[in-house]
Amino acid sequence: MSRGLDQRRVGRAEPEEDILSKSTQKELPIKDSISHTPSQPYARVAVLGAGSWGTALATVLARNGREVRLWARRPDLAERINETHENADYLPEVALPNGLRATADLSHALEGAEAVLMVTPSSTLRPMCQAIASHIPAGIPIALACKGVEKRTGFLLSEVVSEVLPGHPVGAVSGPTFARETALDHPTAATVAFPFSYADRLAPEQSPAARLAMSLSGGGFRPYVSDDLVGVEVGGAVKNVIAIACGMMSGAGFAENTRAALITRGTDEMKALAQALGGSRETVTGLSGAGDLTLTCSSTTSRNMSLGYQLGQGIARPSCFEGRPVVVEGEVNAVSVTDLAHRINVPMPICETVHAVLHKGADLQAAFTALWARPIEAEPNALDLSLTHPTPDMPLQFGVS
């Protein structure tokens, strides 16, 4: 069992500072339920990752007056972004603000940064943290805009950052956000989450979450602040797997009833995992959970939904996306999420089904038939009930629309 997993249960051990903050909350000054206390945004922000979402977040920050350094892995891409004020490779036909400058030099990207947004694929997060360790200013906050669970360790991505880069506040930016719409300044909402220290609870407007939210706020982009990083991260990781399930069933010819059922029961799987890891079930009903899940499961603009849709149509995985090597986070997370769920004994049947189809060679029709023929359960879960399904061998009617 990897380090930390033995604490991932309801009532798991908490850091001493967190216990102190909870025990003293009743002694904190009483404030109005709606606070309009000024919060200082970060003047300079480094965005690491020049894909579509990294470019969109950098655009939001620069449009709101922040000085932004966007790090691109490829020098030629950074050069073209600076010359054309467009990221034609990942976000074409979107004009980028003048305050956004791209670079392929990590040291230059991080120089003088007051906050960092990590927008690299989840599978490359650990080596990316190792690469920036000697360049990142001490103690500055790091916010993750990538989603997932590390495959080898079962760590949430924030735990990966904290292990490699100790001494930095670590949070996340997550929500129902397609990159192109965000970059075009369509009205968009997201959650900025960091754990709150005792000092943050005394002056929440000066917390990293509040300051980063202020840095992103403006125009159509509206962030909300959360102190439940675990709940936000779980929502972001699991929703990609559920979106693949929705895509599979939509591609196979099923419609709204099926999608609604998968979204609702997928939300329940997200809640169960978040609670088991010490997060809040309520967080999962918000923007970073149900909101992001609904968006990702509603359009093939989502790479996760699109992959599932193509597989549901009978297209072999190597031929999906016309054979292009497209990174689909839910494909990786189908393994890491279900492995983590096994370790802490959390049932996640939809994620298990996706994992079986993607990685164990299971037949899609048989796998989803088995999912629908599971024992009849209660809703809510507090009603302890399990009834053997009366027709477990009756197949779903694929190909009928």
Number of C-alpha atoms within 10 A of each C-alpha: 8 10 9 13 16 12 15 18 17 12 11 14 13 11 8 8 12 14 12 13 19 12 10 11 13 9 8 12 10 8 7 7 6 6 9 8 10 11 17 16 21 20 15 21 26 28 30 29 22 28 20 20 22 24 31 26 24 33 26 26 29 23 22 18 19 20 20 28 26 30 30 25 16 12 14 11 21 20 16 15 23 16 11 11 18 19 23 15 12 18 20 11 12 18 15 24 18 14 17 23 22 29 23 21 15 20 15 16 25 24 15 14 21 20 26 24 24 24 24 22 17 23 19 10 20 16 11 17 18 13 13 17 14 12 14 24 17 13 14 16 21 26 27 24 25 24 29 29 30 24 19 11 17 24 21 23 26 24 18 19 25 15 13 15 21 14 13 16 22 26 29 29 30 27 26 22 23 18 19 19 14 21 25 16 17 14 12 17 19 22 25 28 30 28 19 21 18 18 11 18 17 15 15 19 19 18 24 28 30 25 21 31 26 22 24 26 19 16 13 16 21 15 25 18 20 20 21 22 25 26 28 30 30 29 32 29 27 30 32 29 35 32 34 33 33 34 31 29 24 24 22 23 16 19 13 11 8 12 22 15 12 19 22 14 16 25 22 20 24 28 24 20 28 28 22 20 21 20 22 19 20 13 26 30 19 19 23 29 29 25 20 24 29 20 19 28 27 18 16 17 14 18 21 27 30 25 25 31 26 22 25 24 16 14 16 11 14 10 12 18 14 10 10 9 10 11 12 18 20 30 19 22 25 29 23 24 27 26 19 22 20 13 14 16 13 16 14 20 17 24 27 21 24 28 26 17 20 20 12 10 9 15 12 21 18 14 17 20 19 17 15 16 18 16 14 13 14 12 10 9 9 7 9 9 12 11 10 11 13 11 9 14 11 11 14 14 12 13 10 8 8
